[in-house]
Amino acid sequence: MSTAQNKAIALEFYQAFDNGSVEQAKKIIAANFTAHTTGASSPLDFDGFYV
């Protein structure tokens, strides 16, 4: 995947998430996604991120 393609996918995810389109955001990221967020005591998995 090219850098441009990767950037386009990342932008699509953030736009969907920012617009509250959780179902669209879920279609973009991988099922084994791990979120490392500020303030979380541990990383969040796919399901934990969307709670």
MARBA-3410 file (N, C-alpha, C, O; in Angstrom, 1 decimal):
51
0.9,-1.2,0.0,0.0,0.0,0.0,0.9,1.2,0.0,1.9,1.3,0.7 ~ 0.6,2.2,-0.8,1.4,3.4,-0.9,1.1,4.3,0.3,0.1,4.2,1.0 ~ 1.9,5.3,0.5,1.7,6.3,1.6,0.4,7.0,1.3,-0.3,7.3,2.3 ~ 0.2,7.4,0.1,-1.0,8.2,-0.3,-2.3,7.3,0.0,-3.3,7.9,0.6 ~ -2.3,6.0,-0.3,-3.4,5.2,0.0,-3.6,5.1,1.5,-4.7,5.1,2.0
-2.5,4.9,2.3,-2.6,4.8,3.7,-3.2,6.1,4.3,-4.0,6.0,5.2 ~ -2.7,7.2,3.9,-3.2,8.5,4.4,-4.7,8.6,4.1,-5.5,9.1,4.9 ~ -5.1,8.2,2.9,-6.6,8.3,2.5,-7.4,7.4,3.4,-8.5,7.9,3.8 ~ -7.0,6.3,3.7,-7.7,5.4,4.6,-7.8,5.9,6.0,-8.8,5.9,6.7 ~ -6.7,6.4,6.5,-6.6,7.1,7.9,-7.6,8.2,7.9,-8.3,8.4,8.9
-7.6,9.1,6.9,-8.4,10.2,6.9,-9.9,9.8,6.8,-10.7,10.4,7.5 ~ -10.2,8.8,6.0,-11.6,8.3,6.0,-12.1,7.8,7.3,-13.2,8.0,7.7 ~ -11.2,7.1,8.1,-11.5,6.6,9.4,-11.8,7.8,10.3,-12.8,7.8,11.0 ~ -10.9,8.8,10.4,-11.1,9.9,11.3,-12.3,10.7,11.0,-13.0,11.2,11.9 ~ -12.6,10.9,9.7,-13.8,11.6,9.3,-15.1,10.8,9.7,-16.0,11.4,10.2
-15.1,9.5,9.5,-16.2,8.7,10.0,-16.4,8.8,11.5,-17.5,9.0,12.0 ~ -15.3,8.6,12.2,-15.4,8.7,13.7,-15.8,10.0,14.1,-16.7,10.1,15.0 ~ -15.3,11.1,13.6,-15.6,12.5,14.0,-17.1,12.8,13.7,-17.7,13.6,14.4 ~ -17.6,12.2,12.6,-19.0,12.5,12.3,-20.0,11.5,13.0,-21.2,11.6,12.7 ~ -19.5,10.7,13.8,-20.3,9.8,14.6,-20.8,8.6,13.8,-21.7,7.9,14.2
-20.1,8.3,12.7,-20.5,7.1,11.8,-19.7,5.9,12.3,-18.8,5.5,11.6 ~ -20.0,5.4,13.5,-19.3,4.3,14.1,-19.3,3.1,13.2,-18.3,2.4,13.1 ~ -20.4,2.8,12.6,-20.5,1.6,11.7,-19.5,1.7,10.6,-18.9,0.7,10.2 ~ -19.4,2.9,10.0,-18.5,3.1,8.9,-17.1,3.0,9.4,-16.2,2.4,8.7 ~ -16.8,3.6,10.5,-15.4,3.5,11.1,-15.0,2.0,11.4,-13.9,1.6,11.1
-16.0,1.2,11.8,-15.7,-0.2,12.1,-15.4,-0.9,10.8,-14.6,-1.9,10.9 ~ -15.9,-0.5,9.7,-15.6,-1.2,8.4,-14.2,-0.9,7.9,-13.7,-1.7,7.1 ~ -13.6,0.2,8.4,-12.3,0.6,7.9,-11.2,-0.1,8.7,-10.2,-0.4,8.0 ~ -11.3,-0.2,10.0,-10.2,-0.7,10.8,-10.2,-2.3,10.9,-11.3,-2.9,10.7 ~ -9.1,-2.8,11.1,-9.0,-4.3,11.2,-9.6,-4.8,12.6,-9.6,-4.1,13.6
-10.0,-6.0,12.6,-10.6,-6.6,13.7,-9.6,-6.8,14.9,-9.9,-6.9,16.0 ~ -8.3,-6.8,14.5,-7.2,-7.0,15.6,-6.6,-5.6,15.9,-5.5,-5.5,16.5 ~ -7.4,-4.6,15.7,-7.0,-3.2,16.0,-6.8,-3.0,17.5,-7.5,-3.6,18.3 ~ -5.7,-2.3,17.9,-5.5,-2.0,19.3,-5.3,-0.4,19.4,-4.5,0.1,18.7 ~ -6.0,0.2,20.3,-5.9,1.6,20.5,-5.1,1.9,21.7,-5.4,1.4,22.8
-4.1,2.7,21.6,-3.3,3.2,22.7,-3.7,4.7,22.9,-3.2,5.6,22.2 ~ -4.6,4.9,23.9,-5.1,6.2,24.1,-4.7,6.8,25.4,-4.4,6.1,26.4 ~ -4.5,8.2,25.4,-4.2,8.9,26.6,-5.2,8.7,27.7,-6.4,8.8,27.4 ~ -4.8,8.4,28.9,-5.7,8.3,30.0,-6.3,6.9,30.2,-6.9,6.6,31.3 ~ -6.1,6.0,29.3,-6.6,4.6,29.4,-5.5,3.8,30.2,-4.3,4.0,30.0
-6.0,3.0,31.1,-5.0,2.2,32.0,-4.3,1.1,31.2,-3.3,0.7,31.6 ~ -4.9,0.7,30.1,-4.3,-0.3,29.2,-4.9,-0.1,27.8,-5.9,0.6,27.6 ~ -4.2,-0.7,26.8,-4.7,-0.6,25.4,-6.1,-1.2,25.3,-6.5,-2.1,26.0 ~ -6.8,-0.6,24.3,-8.2,-1.1,24.0,-8.2,-1.9,22.8,-7.6,-1.6,21.8 ~ -9.0,-3.0,22.8,-9.1,-3.8,21.6,-10.3,-3.2,20.8,-10.9,-2.2,21.2
-10.6,-3.9,19.7,-11.6,-3.4,18.8,-12.9,-3.1,19.5,-13.5,-2.0,19.3 ~ -13.4,-4.0,20.3,-14.7,-3.9,20.9,-14.6,-2.8,22.1,-15.6,-2.0,22.2 ~ -13.5,-2.8,22.8,-13.4,-1.9,23.9,-13.3,-0.5,23.4,-13.7,0.4,24.2 ~ -12.8,-0.3,22.3,-12.6,1.1,21.7,-14.0,1.7,21.4,-14.1,2.9,21.5 ~ -15.0,0.9,21.1,-16.3,1.4,20.7,-17.3,1.3,21.7,-18.5,1.5,21.5
-16.9,1.1,23.0,-17.9,1.1,24.1,-18.3,2.5,24.5,-19.1,2.7,25.4
END
